[in-house]
Amino acid sequence: MKIHEKKINPQWFELRIKGLKDWEIRINDCDYQEGDYMILSEYDNYYTGRYMIVMITNVAKNVPHLPADVVVLSTRDTVPVERERILEEMARREI
């Protein structure tokens, strides 16, 4: 399991908050895997301070009409115990 820290545009962040978006289209620059977590930090020319933690449930590669290095990630919201574990891990990394 890896933890990926990524920026997300406010319009996409809002859709995620509303439960209308459970996917990400990303360049596969960090070998995304099912079971990995993503910390999505809202970014609008600066970090707004809002973030969410999601789990990757599926990685679709070689999607027609997308470049070979782009993947579609299916995601789900994390539950409190998962978020707590991820935040603890991130705090350990900053020490």
Secondary structure, DSSP 8 states (H G I E B T S, - for coil): --EEEEEE-HHHHHHHHTT---EEEEE-SS---TT-EEEEEEESSSEEEEEEEEEEEEEE-S-TTS-TTEEEEEEEE--HHHHHHHHHHHHHHT-
